[in-house]
Every structure is written in structure tokens, then in C-alpha cells.
Amino acid sequence: MECNKIPEVILNSGHRMPLIAMGTVGDPLPPPEQLISIYIDAIAIGYRHFDTASIYDTEEPLGKAVAKALELGLINNRDELFITSKLWCTDAHHDLVLPALKETLRKLDLSYVDLYLIHWPIRVTKGSKYLESLNENILPFDINATWKGMEECCELGLAKSIGVSNFSCVKLKKILDQATIPPAVNQVELNISWQQEKLLEFCRANGVHISAWSPLGSHGSYWGSHKVLENPVLQNIASAKEKSVAQVFIYIYPFDAHKFVLEFVFKFLMYSSDWFKMDI
Ligand SMILES: NC(=O)c1ccc[n+]([C@@H]2O[C@H](COP(=O)([O-])OP(=O)(O)OC[C@H]3O[C@@H](n4cnc5c(N)ncnc54)[C@H](OP(=O)(O)O)[C@@H]3O)[C@@H](O)[C@H]2O)c1
């Protein structure tokens, strides 16, 4: 099958990042064997960027899929992939960052991640998993000390680029004011009904790449909404052009300026060259 080249952005770290990633969050998740097979199929059809996190429970199956893709010759070496993972809130403390990344690398069976993000700007007690219960378990969070731990991961070559997720302008500025290595990425919820213009402006001005989670509004998940896929303007364009709303969305949004990464879970792996051919 012909592989489509996904556009890339050069991050402030100097590393290239494919602008479309396959997201790996899911609740409930399919069994590991099915996940491995989904990720292998994704590599076969052209995905090169995968977005995982220690809290998603997808690092191990993703690592197995990477190993299998190498074995099958779908990729020639690991460097052809871009793997993002994230530090969970229980480990958002200077001394815990490096051990957490080492555990992530053990699960992925890789020697480095391409991008390592602080998942949320909070620290919670060990064992806290679900966001709803985090409030009861909040601990003091030292942003700059945690960021120092992230920088150490980068200096050791265990993360090629480092960044944050779900950070506001104020919290990002705290890091930028003291960082030796500035965050390369801020991954935030961003879609047509949640456009985050002020944050975009701030990140643009400071060379921090914004990537979008839930670009389709996370249709179908308990944290999502129908506001994107049921947007009447997008629906009208989609029906006039005989395309899906998701295709219209991907077309009108970000490619011109390389502003965001769109992260799509293509459930049926429907990515084909036709996706990017549309005249609106
Ligand atoms: N950093 C963070 O805090 C954070 C938070 C959330 C997510 N993320 C990352 O971002 C990724 C994407 O976010 P998300 O999964 O929440 O939301 P999303 O990509 O906006 O929505 C995913 C859902 O959209 C539907 N969908 C996907 N492709 C479609 C298509 N071509 N046509 C119609 N519907 C389509 C599917 O719903 P159905 O299953 O109903 O078909 C799928 O489950 C995650 O997998 C994760 O890696 C990061």
C-alpha cells in the first residue's frame, strides 16, 4: 500500500515532528493483542507519530507494535517513528521524573522517546489515576523543579524533545522564565468549539508548538462532546463536498501554518491519499 507522507513541523529543539499523530487513549481499551495489531496497521498505512502516556496503559502494546513493525520491515529503523509519552501527575516532582521516564522506556522497550510531556500541571498522591478524584489528592507542585527533571531527561538523551500539556499562559511563562531548555510543545484541548486564541498567541510568540488533543471533540468518549462533528457549518460543507465532517475539519484547520498537531484515532484506519485531496 502506498504510504502517505504526513506533513512535519520543526520544533524549537531542532527535531522534526509529524503533524498528525495517532492518539492512543481509550476507555475501555481493546485487549492488548488487538491494540498491537491496530498500531501495526497504522504504521503500515503511513502513521509515524504515536501519542501515548503512562496513564493510558498503551505504552507496552505500542512498544510491541514498533518491534513487530521493524521485524516485518514496515519501517527500517526506530528513528522513522516519532513517539510521544507523558509524565503522570503522581510523578510531577523533580526526583520522580527520571525514574518515571525510565519506566515508560522499559514499557515501550525503546532507548528514547521523541517527546516527553508533563501531562497536567498538578501533582497528586501515588496511585491517583482518574481526573475526577484528583482534587482530593493534590500535593504541592513545584513547576520549575519538575521542569528541571524534564531537562535532565533531555540532557541524558532519553527524550529528544520535552514539553508540557494542559498548561496555561501563566504556567508556561513560569517555565520559560527559568528554563535552560524551553518547552517544545504544549499539548492542549483544541478544536473548532474550543479555539484557545490567547494561548495560541502566547505559544506562537514564544516558539512553543501547540498540539491539539480531542481535535474532533472526542466524540463518543465520556469527556467529549458532539459540538465538533455536529457543527452545522462543517456539516453543510461536508454534504456539499461529499466528504465527512472529519475530513472537512482536517482540511480547513491547520496545515497552512503548521500550528497544531491533529491527533486522530482513525478507528477504521481510513487514512488514504484521498483524504487530503479536497477543493473547498
Ligand atoms: N494531553 C491530554 O491531556 C490529552 C487528553 C485527551 C486526549 N489526548 C490525546 O489526544 C488523542 C485524541 O483525543 P480524543 O481521542 O480525546 O479525541 P478526538 O480525536 O477528538 O476523538 C476521537 C473520536 O472521534 C471519532 N472519530 C475519529 N476519527 C473519526 C472520523 N474520521 N470520522 C468520524 N469520527 C471520528 C471516534 O469516535 P467513535 O469511537 O465514536 O467512532 C473517536 O473515538 C487521544 O487519543 C490522546 O492520545 C491527550
Ligand as a Chemical Component Dictionary entry (heavy atoms), coordinates in Angstrom:
data_LIG
# 
_chem_comp.id                   LIG 
_chem_comp.type                 NON-POLYMER 
_chem_comp.pdbx_formal_charge   0 
_chem_comp.three_letter_code    LIG 
# 
loop_
_chem_comp_atom.comp_id 
_chem_comp_atom.atom_id 
_chem_comp_atom.alt_atom_id 
_chem_comp_atom.type_symbol 
_chem_comp_atom.charge 
_chem_comp_atom.model_Cartn_x 
_chem_comp_atom.model_Cartn_y 
_chem_comp_atom.model_Cartn_z 
_chem_comp_atom.pdbx_ordinal 
LIG N1  N1  N 0  -2.813  15.584 26.802 1  
LIG C1  C1  C 0  -4.011  15.280 27.239 2  
LIG O1  O1  O 0  -4.402  15.619 28.366 3  
LIG C2  C2  C 0  -4.935  14.516 26.350 4  
LIG C3  C3  C 0  -6.291  14.402 26.688 5  
LIG C4  C4  C 0  -7.117  13.687 25.842 6  
LIG C5  C5  C 0  -6.586  13.112 24.685 7  
LIG N2  N2  N 1  -5.256  13.218 24.393 8  
LIG C6  C6  C 0  -4.667  12.601 23.177 9  
LIG O2  O2  O 0  -5.361  13.060 22.050 10 
LIG C7  C7  C 0  -5.850  11.949 21.309 11 
LIG C8  C8  C 0  -7.144  12.322 20.597 12 
LIG O3  O3  O 0  -8.099  12.811 21.523 13 
LIG P1  P1  P 0  -9.513  12.093 21.789 14 
LIG O4  O4  O 0  -9.412  10.643 21.478 15 
LIG O5  O5  O -1 -9.950  12.513 23.141 16 
LIG O6  O6  O 0  -10.473 12.855 20.815 17 
LIG P2  P2  P 0  -10.781 13.006 19.230 18 
LIG O7  O7  O 0  -9.621  12.598 18.408 19 
LIG O8  O8  O 0  -11.365 14.362 19.088 20 
LIG O9  O9  O 0  -11.978 11.997 19.079 21 
LIG C9  C9  C 0  -11.788 10.628 18.926 22 
LIG C10 C10 C 0  -13.127 10.061 18.493 23 
LIG O10 O10 O 0  -13.550 10.710 17.307 24 
LIG C11 C11 C 0  -14.207 9.799  16.473 25 
LIG N3  N3  N 0  -13.541 9.779  15.163 26 
LIG C12 C12 C 0  -12.226 9.574  14.896 27 
LIG N4  N4  N 0  -11.986 9.638  13.579 28 
LIG C13 C13 C 0  -13.176 9.910  13.008 29 
LIG C14 C14 C 0  -13.579 10.091 11.682 30 
LIG N5  N5  N 0  -12.694 10.031 10.684 31 
LIG N6  N6  N 0  -14.885 10.353 11.448 32 
LIG C15 C15 C 0  -15.775 10.432 12.476 33 
LIG N7  N7  N 0  -15.439 10.247 13.766 34 
LIG C16 C16 C 0  -14.165 10.003 14.027 35 
LIG C17 C17 C 0  -14.138 8.428  17.123 36 
LIG O11 O11 O 0  -15.375 8.232  17.812 37 
LIG P3  P3  P 0  -16.151 6.817  17.767 38 
LIG O12 O12 O 0  -15.273 5.864  18.522 39 
LIG O13 O13 O 0  -17.445 7.120  18.442 40 
LIG O14 O14 O 0  -16.286 6.467  16.313 41 
LIG C18 C18 C 0  -13.013 8.590  18.120 42 
LIG O15 O15 O 0  -13.161 7.794  19.246 43 
LIG C19 C19 C 0  -6.007  10.846 22.355 44 
LIG O16 O16 O 0  -6.074  9.546  21.804 45 
LIG C20 C20 C 0  -4.781  11.072 23.196 46 
LIG O17 O17 O 0  -3.636  10.480 22.599 47 
LIG C21 C21 C 0  -4.430  13.925 25.203 48 
# 
loop_
_chem_comp_bond.comp_id 
_chem_comp_bond.atom_id_1 
_chem_comp_bond.atom_id_2 
_chem_comp_bond.value_order 
_chem_comp_bond.pdbx_ordinal 
LIG N1  C1  SING 1  
LIG C1  O1  DOUB 2  
LIG C1  C2  SING 3  
LIG C2  C3  SING 4  
LIG C2  C21 DOUB 5  
LIG C3  C4  DOUB 6  
LIG C4  C5  SING 7  
LIG C5  N2  DOUB 8  
LIG N2  C6  SING 9  
LIG N2  C21 SING 10 
LIG C6  O2  SING 11 
LIG C6  C20 SING 12 
LIG O2  C7  SING 13 
LIG C7  C8  SING 14 
LIG C7  C19 SING 15 
LIG C8  O3  SING 16 
LIG O3  P1  SING 17 
LIG P1  O4  DOUB 18 
LIG P1  O5  SING 19 
LIG P1  O6  SING 20 
LIG O6  P2  SING 21 
LIG P2  O7  DOUB 22 
LIG P2  O8  SING 23 
LIG P2  O9  SING 24 
LIG O9  C9  SING 25 
LIG C9  C10 SING 26 
LIG C10 O10 SING 27 
LIG C10 C18 SING 28 
LIG O10 C11 SING 29 
LIG C11 N3  SING 30 
LIG C11 C17 SING 31 
LIG N3  C12 SING 32 
LIG N3  C16 SING 33 
LIG C12 N4  DOUB 34 
LIG N4  C13 SING 35 
LIG C13 C14 SING 36 
LIG C13 C16 DOUB 37 
LIG C14 N5  SING 38 
LIG C14 N6  DOUB 39 
LIG N6  C15 SING 40 
LIG C15 N7  DOUB 41 
LIG N7  C16 SING 42 
LIG C17 O11 SING 43 
LIG C17 C18 SING 44 
LIG O11 P3  SING 45 
LIG P3  O12 DOUB 46 
LIG P3  O13 SING 47 
LIG P3  O14 SING 48 
LIG C18 O15 SING 49 
LIG C19 O16 SING 50 
LIG C19 C20 SING 51 
LIG C20 O17 SING 52 
# 
